[in-house]
Structure formats: C-alpha cells, structure tokens
Amino acid sequence: MDRYIVTELALPFLFGVGAFSSIGVSVGALFDLIRRVTDSGVPISIAAEVLVLKLPQFVVYSFPMSTLLATLMTFSRFSSDSELTALKGCGVSVYRMILPAIIFCFMVTGLTFAFNEMIVPAANYQAAITLEKALDEERLPFQERNILYQEFERVVEEDGDKHDMLSRLFYAREFNGERMKGLTILDFSREGLNQIVSAQSAVWSPSENVWDFSDGTIYIVSADGSFRNIVRFDNQKLRLPRAPLDLASRRRDYEEMNIVESLQYIDLLKQSGNEGRIRKLRIRLHQQKLALPFVCVVFGLVGAALGARLERTGRATGFAISIVIIFGYYLLLFICGAIAQGGAISPFLGGWIPNIVGLAAGGFLLYRSAH
C-alpha cells in the first residue's frame, strides 16, 4: 500500500514541479531577459545561460506547491474511486493511509533544504555575475565608494531606560579592495572627550589588528566644543573595529547567501545598530531559508486531508483548489512579514505563523476525515 501511494504521488508531483517552475521562471526571469536582449543587446546565448542558472530558485519555490498538488489530486482520486472506502473496510485508518504521503513530504523538505543551501545561492550569484559581464557592469567583489559604518553602544539611564547611542562613525570616500581613501572618523566612545580623525588613506593590518592611517590629522574636541588639541601625523596606528572592511568587502545580495552566510552578515550589521535592516534580514531568513522547506509538510498534510474528503472531483478542480490554498498561504505570509517588520511580532513568528496555521488547519481536516 505504501509503495502504491508513493508511486501515485510521484507523477503529479513531477508535473507540479514542471508547471510551477515554468510559470515562475517565465514571470520572474524570462520577460526581463527578453527585454534585456531587445533593449540592451544581451546575446541570446548569455540570456539562455542566465535563465538556466535562475531555474534552481524557481524549482525550490515549486516544491511546496507541488506537494500540495500531488497530495490533493492523489487522495481526491482515491476518494472518488472508492479506494479509501475499500482500505477503511480492510481496517486501515485514514492516519495510516496518509503516513506515506507525510514521509514523502519530509523527503521533499530535505531536498528543498539541499537545493536552498548548496545550489540556489551559488547559481543566483553566477547568474548575476554573468549578466553584469554581458552588460559591461561587472560587479566588483567590494564596495568602491561611500563606505559608511556606524557603531552604537547600549546606554542605561538612571531610571533604567535603555537605548542605543552613536559611539563611532567611520566614513571612507573610496576603496580599492585593500586601501581606503578620504577617511573621516568621528569617535564619541569616551565620555567628555570627542575625537575626529581625518586621513588621506588607511589600510587594515591583520597581524596587529589595527588600522594604519597615513597623512592625516587628529582633532581632540572638549565637551564644550572647543578644540583641545590638534595632532598632525604621517603614519598612525589606531585600534578601531575591522567591521568597516568586512562591510565594504561583502557584495552578495541576500538571495546569493546561504543560512551561515546570512547569519554572519546579520552579526556584522548588529555592530552598526541598523535595527530596521537587521529585522528585515531576520524575517527573510525565517521565511525563505528556514520555514520554506517545511511548507512542503504543511501543504502535504492539508492536501492529503482535504483530498480524502473530496469525492468525484477532476484534475482541474484539484489544481484550482491548490491555487486558492497557495494564494491564501502566501497572502498570510506577506501580512505576517509586514507585521513583523513593524515590530508588533518577532521575526520568528513572522516566518512561522503561516506554517503553524497550516498545520492546525491540516490537523483539523485530518481529524474530520478520520471521523
């Protein structure tokens, strides 16, 4: 029975992967590439290569939708052909019938994780680099101009109120991958004594963990705003954070990073105190990296439980119901993400509430179907 059910699930699942991937790549990449071929003169061979490299991302997006389509169509066919009734007559419960489908969905969840971590980030990065080369807009592996890094520290007031205050601002006009030029550093880390550093260039010394500044001036400013001291230097080593170099050297977009790289980037942004961007990245991490694979299990449970209750429905009806459920899920995901971005709920809840609601709905439908 298990082998029969899994075999019946495989064909509609593969059909769903092909159908949903084709729709996604057409809307998300194909039309844009056609415009670039006609307007920007991108060679068709390059456009085809970029399209192939973009495909894994849309295949990953299609996995949860395909599990819903497969379980819904398979179990609705079992129900309409009275196969579920025959199995119940043999003493097989609905829970036992759905078990192979749930195991199948967990296997697809593992496959989704593997694609999302090992294939999709590298393919997206290669697609971006290939397209930029064709457009003569090759992306450098670092930020060339206007490197701005802000460092905050947590301050506790006498009444116990906590808030973040700017302790250091680091600005560099240019960066060539090794040396920064046109630097201005405002240092407010010492109470009652502010420091302004202006230098022509600076380079990070990994052996000493310091910045080596060249041809600059240090202005010591008292609490009343007057210049306390002015020091000119040819070379000066200052113990400042390495974070501005890490920030300037990181040039991958979020979709080009795996979970480990995303967490490292979030840790880097923590030092800058950019809470809005940190929250946005945390929400995307939960929604697209962590919660997305488990949508396969949620959709599989909902599809199997709902399909077991449907009788005399055709493939077109099953496909239509799948579209409605998918639309409702992603609408809820968007709403939860917006609420989490506003700070009303945590990024974790913003990513996982749709899964929790889906599991509850699937469990309720399964209970009704079993009774």
N, C-alpha and C positions, 0 to 999 in steps of 0.2 A: 504494500500500500504506500509506504513512504517513497519508494522508488517511482511508483506511478505518479504520485502527486508532484514530486520534484521535476519529473520529466514533463508533466503538463505545465508547470510553471516556467520552464526554461524558454519555450518558444515565444510566448507573449512578452517575457522579459527582454529577450533579444530584440523583438520587434519594437518595444518601447524605447530601448536604448538607441536604436537606429532612428526612430521617428523623432523623439525629443531632441536628440543630438543634432539632427538635421535642421530642425526648427530653430534651435538655439544658435547654431553656428551661422545660419542664414541671417537671423535678425541681429546677432551680436557682432559678427565679423565680416560676413560676405559683402553686405551692402557697402560698408565702409571701405573695404578693399577695392571694390568696383569703382567707387568714387575716386580713390587714390590712383587707380590705373588710368582713368579717363582725365582727371584734372592735373595730377602731379607727374604723370608719365612713369609710374612704377611698372617695371617689367612684369608680364603675366607670370613668368616662372617664379619671381620673387613673391608675388601675391599668392600663388599656389602654395609655396613653401610656408609662408606665414599662416595661411589657412590651415594647413596640416598641423602646424605647431600649436595653433589655438584650439584644435579639436579636443585634446585631453581635458581641458577645463569644462567644456560643454558635455563631454561624456560623463564626468563626475557629477555635474548638475542633473544629468538624466537618470542616474542610478536610483535615487529615491522615487522619482516619478514612475520609473519602470517597474519597481517592486509593487507600487500601488496598482498599476495597470495589470500586472501579471496576477497578483492575488485576487483582485476583484473579478477579472474575467474568468479565471480558472475556477474559483469557488462558485461563482454565479452559474457557470456551465454545469458544474457538479450538481448544483441545486435544481436547475431546470431539467436535467436529465435523470433526476431522482437518484443519483448515485449517493448523495448524502443520506437520503432516506434508507437506501439499502445498507449503507455502513452502520447507520444507527440501529437498523434491525438486527445486525450481526453483533451488537453490543459495543460498538466503537463510539466513544463520546466525541462531541464537537471539539473539545480541548485537544484530544489525541489526534484528530484529523488535521488541526491547524498547526500542530507541533512541527512537522517537517517544513511547513512554509516559514515558520518563525526561524528555524535553523538556517534555512535558505537565505532569509533576510539578514541574519547575523553574518553569514559568509559574504554577502554583498557589502555589508558595513565594513568588514575588514578590507575588502577590495577598494572601497571608497577611500579609506584611510591611506592605503598604499599609494593610490593614484594622487591623492591630495598632497602627500608629503614628498614623494620621490619623483613624480613625473610632472605634475602641473606647474609647480614653481619654476623648474628649470626650462620647461617648454615655453612658458609665458615670457621669461627673461630672454630666451633665444629669439622668440618672435619679435619682441620689442627691438632688440639689437639689429636683427635682420632688416626690419622695416626702416629703422633710422639710418642705416647704411645706404639703403636704396634712395632715401630722401636727402642724402648728404647732411643729415642731422645726427651724426653718430654721437651717442651718449658717452660722456667721459665717466670713468669709474669714481668720480668725485665731483663735488660742487665747486664750480670755478669762481663764483663771485658772491659777495654779500653773505658771508658766514656769520650768523648771529646766534650766540648761545647765551641763555640766561640761567643763572643758578639761584635757587631760592633756598631759604632756610626757615624751619618752623620756629615761630616765636610764641611764647606763652606769656600772656599778660598777667598782671597781678590778680585779676578777677577770674583767672583760669581759662579765659578765652584764647583759642589757638588760631593762628593764621600764618600764611606764608608771606615773607618779605624778601624783596630782591637783595641778594648779598653780593652778586658779581655779574657783570655784563661783559661779554667778550665779543668784539666785532673785528672781522678781517675783510678788507676790500677784495682781495684776490687770493687764490690758492692754486698752485700748480701741481698738486698731488704730493708735494713734500714740504714746501716752504710757503708760509702765509705772508702776505704783504699788506701794508697800510693798516696796522692794527691800532685799536683803541680799547683799553680795558678799564672799566670802572669797578673799583673794589670797595664795597661797603661792609665787608665782613668784620672789621674791627670797630667797635663802638667808639664814637667820638673822634675817629680818625679815618678819613676817606683818602683813597689813593687813585690817581689817574695815571695810566701808563700809555704813552704814545710811542710807537716804534715803526721803523720802515719795514722790518721783516722779523719773522720768528720761525724757529724750527723746533720740533719736539725731539728731545734727547731720550731715547728709550733706556739707555744704560743708567741714567741718573734720575729718570722720571721727573724732569723739569723742562720748562720752555726756555730756549736760548734766544733772547731778544737781541737785535742788532740796531744800532744807530737810533737811539730814542731818548725820551725824557720821562722822568717820573715826577709827578706833581703831588705833594703831600698837602691835603686840604684839612684845615681845622674844622671843628664843629660849627664855628661862627661863619664859615665860608671863605675865610682868608687863606692865602697860600702860606703854608708853614715852611715849606722847603721845596726847592726845585733842583733836581739832580739830572745832569746830562750823562749819557753813557754811550760807549761804543759797543760793548757786549755786556749783557746782564742776564743771569740765570734767575728765573722766578719759578717758585713752586706753585703752579696753577694746575687745575684739572686737565686731564687728557681729553675729556669729553668733547671739546670743540673739534678736535681732529677726527674723532670717531663719527661725529655728526656730519662733518664735511665729506668723509670718505664713504658714507653709506648712500648709495644711489639707486637701490632697488625699490620698486613700488611694493605695496602690501601684497598684491596677488603674485609677486615673484619671490615671496618668502615662505618658508615652512614654519611649523609651530615654534621650533627652537629659535630660529632667526627672528620671528615676530616677538617672542618674549625678550630676547636680547635687545631689540630695538625699543621695546616698551621700557625696559630698565634704563636705557640711555636717555629716553625722554623724561623719565622720572626726575633726573638730576636737573632738568631745565624747568621743571614746575609747570609745564604746559598741560594742565589738567584736562582741558577740552579735547585736545588731540589724543592724550593717553586714554581717556574714556572711550573715544570713538574707535581706537585701535583695539581696545579690550572687547568692545561689543562685536566688532568684526571677527576677532579671534574666536569668541564663543560661537557666533552664528555660523561662520564659514569654515572654520577649522575643526571645532570640537563637536558642535551639535549636528552639523550637516550629515555626517556619516550615520548617526543614529536615527535620522529621519527615515532611513530605509526600514528599520524595525517598526517605527511608528506607523508608517504608511502600509507596511506589510500586514500588521495586526488589524488596522482599520479596514483594509481591502478584503482580507480573508473573512473577518467577522461580518462585514456588510454584504459581501458576495454570498455568504452562506444563507442570508435572509432573503436574497433576491431570487425570484423564480420567473422563468420564461423571458429572460432579457437577452438581447442580442449583443454582439461585439460593439456595435455603435453606441448602444446605451451604456455599456461598461466604460467605454472610452470617454463619453460625455460626463459621466459621474466622476471619473478620475480627474478631468479638467476642473470641475467645480471644487473638488476637495483640495486639489493643488493650489488653486487660486485662493481659497479660504485660508489655507495654511500660510502661504507667503504674505497675504494681507495681514494676518495676525503677527507674523514675524516682523514686518515693516513697522507696524504700530508699536510693538514691544521695543524694537530698536530705537524708535523715536522717543518713547517714554524714558528709556534708559539713558539716552543722550541728554535728556533734560534733567537727569539726576533723581527722578522720582523712584526708580528701582535700580538695582545693581546691574552691571554688565552681564553677570552670570544669569540673572533672571531674564534679562532682555534677550539672551540667546536661547534659554532652555524652556521658558514658559510655553511656547508653541508645542514643543515635544511633550511636555507634561500634560497639556490639554489634549493632545492627540492620543497619548497613551490612555488617559482617562476615558476618552470617547471610545477608543477601540476596546478597552476592557468592558465598558458598559454594553456595547453592541455584542461582544462575545458572550457575555452573561445572558443577555436576552435570547441570543440564538441557541444557547445550550439549554435554555428552559422553555 
